[in-house]
Amino acid sequence: MLISSYNPNELGDTLICILNPDSDTQVTETKKDVTRIFDAETNKTLGFNFANVSQQLGEISVNGQIFLSKDQVKTLNAYLQEAGFEAELEADLEPKFIIGYVSSTEPHPDSDHLLVTQTLVDHDQKVQLVSGSPNMKAKIKVVVAKVGAMMPNGLIIWPGSLRGVKSDGMICSARELGLPNPPQKKGALILPESDDVFKVGEAFDFTQGAKLFQPSDK
């Protein structure tokens, strides 16, 4: 897994690359312009910070999450080796926000408001997602943030569980997706069933999503 972000206003010319969740025993080691963050107990790499990254990748125009190409990952891996680290980065070009279809729901065994859903996403894959949305039900189209997604507010979606039930991702609301003029009422974003703009299994188009709640001209 590779989640990368670049925020020059807050962090300067530094690229953040996240490979694994934070650890209570994490420590850092810096060589040249690279800082490795790792678990002191397991030695598992949690991430890398690349300072002065434009010297390696050239000018970066993105402010926020950045999806590194295979060539960019190759360049960074070469620099990791030059700095004395292992080349651990692997390109991840799979879309993380997918149009899903909730095929079934059942009550959570340890909650009176959570539902355990089986939701179809890309590659005809079904994932188990626990949802607390008050409008959750079966037979609806939704937007799923898959494991490895970075939400607009910076939250990263990791494999996890809710009250002991596995949940690999999140069914999103319009507000969580950062869409303009989201409904004030809480609940998941339910997409029009007949709308061919949003096809199950395809990547969610944020530009089209931004049009969902535009004020009517009438």
C-alpha positions in Angstrom: 0.0 0.0 0.0 1.3 3.5 -0.9 -0.5 6.7 0.1 1.3 9.9 -0.7 0.5 13.5 0.0 2.2 16.9 -0.8 1.2 20.1 1.0 3.8 22.8 0.3 1.9 25.5 2.2 2.2 23.5 5.5 5.2 21.2 5.0 7.3 22.9 2.3 8.8 20.7 -0.4 8.2 17.4 1.4 6.5 14.4 0.1 4.8 12.1 2.7 4.6 8.4 1.8 2.5 6.2 4.1 2.9 2.4 3.9 1.3 1.2 7.1 -0.7 2.5 10.1 1.0 4.4 12.9 2.5 2.4 15.8 2.8 3.1 19.5 6.5 2.3 19.2 7.4 4.1 16.1 10.7 5.9 15.7 12.5 7.7 12.9 15.8 7.6 11.1 17.1 10.2 8.7 19.6 9.8 5.9 20.3 12.6 3.4 16.8 14.1 2.6 14.9 11.0 3.6 13.3 10.1 6.9 12.1 6.6 7.5 9.4 6.0 10.1 9.3 2.5 11.4 8.1 0.3 14.3 10.9 -0.1 16.8 9.7 -3.5 17.8 9.1 -5.1 14.4 11.2 -2.9 12.2 8.3 -2.6 9.8 8.4 0.5 7.7 5.4 2.8 8.3 6.4 5.5 5.8 9.0 7.8 4.4 9.2 11.6 4.3 11.2 12.9 1.3 12.4 16.5 1.9 13.3 18.6 -1.1 11.4 16.1 -3.2 11.3 18.4 -6.3 15.0 17.7 -6.7 14.0 14.1 -7.4 10.6 14.4 -9.1 10.6 17.9 -10.5 7.9 20.5 -9.7 4.8 19.1 -8.2 1.6 21.0 -8.8 -0.7 18.9 -6.5 -1.7 20.1 -3.1 -3.0 17.2 -1.2 -3.0 13.5 -2.1 -0.8 12.6 -5.0 -0.9 9.5 -7.0 2.6 8.6 -7.9 3.3 7.0 -11.4 5.4 3.9 -11.8 8.3 6.1 -13.1 8.0 8.4 -10.0 8.1 5.4 -7.7 11.1 4.0 -9.5 12.9 7.3 -9.1 12.1 7.5 -5.3 13.2 3.9 -4.8 16.5 4.6 -6.5 16.9 7.6 -4.1 16.1 5.4 -1.1 18.9 3.1 -2.1 21.3 6.0 -2.7 20.4 7.2 0.8 21.1 3.8 2.4 17.5 2.5 2.8 15.7 -0.4 1.1 13.6 0.3 -2.0 10.2 -0.5 -0.4 7.8 1.6 -2.4 5.4 -0.1 -4.8 3.2 1.9 -7.1 -0.6 1.8 -6.3 -2.7 3.1 -9.2 -6.0 1.4 -8.3 -8.8 3.9 -7.7 -9.8 4.1 -4.1 -13.2 5.7 -4.4 -15.5 3.3 -6.2 -19.2 3.2 -7.0 -20.6 0.3 -5.0 -23.9 -1.6 -4.8 -25.2 -2.7 -1.4 -26.4 -6.2 -2.1 -27.5 -7.1 1.4 -27.6 -5.8 5.0 -28.0 -7.5 8.3 -28.1 -6.2 11.9 -24.8 -5.8 13.7 -24.6 -8.4 16.5 -23.4 -5.9 19.1 -25.2 -2.7 18.1 -28.8 -1.5 17.7 -27.9 1.1 15.0 -25.1 -0.4 12.9 -25.7 -2.6 9.8 -23.3 -5.1 8.3 -23.4 -4.8 4.5 -22.1 -6.9 1.7 -21.2 -4.4 -1.0 -20.2 -5.0 -4.6 -17.2 -2.9 -5.7 -14.7 -3.1 -8.6 -13.5 -6.4 -10.2 -16.8 -8.0 -9.1 -15.5 -8.1 -5.6 -17.7 -8.0 -2.5 -16.5 -6.4 0.6 -18.0 -6.3 4.1 -18.6 -2.8 5.3 -20.2 -1.8 8.6 -22.3 1.3 8.3 -24.1 3.5 10.9 -25.9 5.6 8.2 -29.5 6.0 9.2 -30.6 5.6 5.5 -28.6 2.5 4.9 -30.5 -0.4 3.2 -30.0 -3.1 0.6 -30.3 -2.5 -3.2 -28.7 1.0 -3.4 -25.8 2.5 -5.2 -23.2 4.2 -2.9 -19.7 5.5 -2.9 -17.2 3.3 -1.2 -13.8 4.5 0.1 -11.7 1.4 -0.2 -8.8 0.5 2.1 -5.9 2.8 1.2 -8.2 5.8 0.4 -7.3 9.2 1.8 -10.4 11.2 2.6 -10.6 14.9 1.8 -10.1 15.7 5.5 -6.9 13.6 5.6 -8.3 10.5 7.2 -6.8 7.3 5.9 -9.0 4.2 5.5 -7.2 1.1 6.9 -8.5 -2.4 7.4 -10.5 -2.5 10.6 -13.5 -3.5 12.5 -16.5 -1.8 14.3 -17.5 -3.5 17.6 -15.7 -6.6 16.6 -17.1 -7.0 13.1 -14.7 -6.7 10.2 -15.1 -3.7 7.9 -12.7 -3.2 5.0 -13.5 0.4 3.9 -16.3 2.9 4.3 -19.6 3.8 2.7 -19.4 7.6 2.3 -21.7 10.5 2.8 -21.6 13.6 0.5 -20.1 15.6 3.3 -17.3 13.0 3.9 -16.5 13.2 0.2 -16.1 16.9 0.4 -18.9 17.6 -2.2 -20.3 21.1 -2.3 -23.7 21.9 -0.9 -24.1 18.5 0.8 -27.5 17.5 2.4 -27.8 18.7 6.0 -29.5 15.4 7.0 -27.0 12.7 8.0 -26.7 9.6 5.9 -24.8 7.9 3.1 -24.8 9.4 -0.4 -27.3 7.3 -2.3 -26.7 7.6 -6.1 -29.6 7.5 -8.6 -30.2 3.8 -9.6 -30.8 4.7 -13.3 -28.0 7.2 -13.6 -25.4 5.8 -16.1 -22.9 8.5 -15.0 -22.2 6.5 -11.9 -21.7 2.8 -12.9 -21.2 0.1 -10.2 -17.5 -1.0 -10.2 -16.2 2.2 -11.7 -14.2 5.0 -10.0 -16.3 7.8 -8.5 -16.0 10.9 -10.6 -15.7 13.8 -8.1 -16.4 16.3 -10.8 -19.7 14.7 -11.6 -20.4 14.2 -8.0 -20.0 17.9 -7.4 -23.0 18.4 -9.7 -25.4 16.4 -7.6 -26.3 19.1 -5.2 -26.0 22.2 -7.4 -28.9 24.7 -6.9 -31.6 24.4 -9.5 -31.8 27.3 -12.0 -35.6 27.1 -11.9 
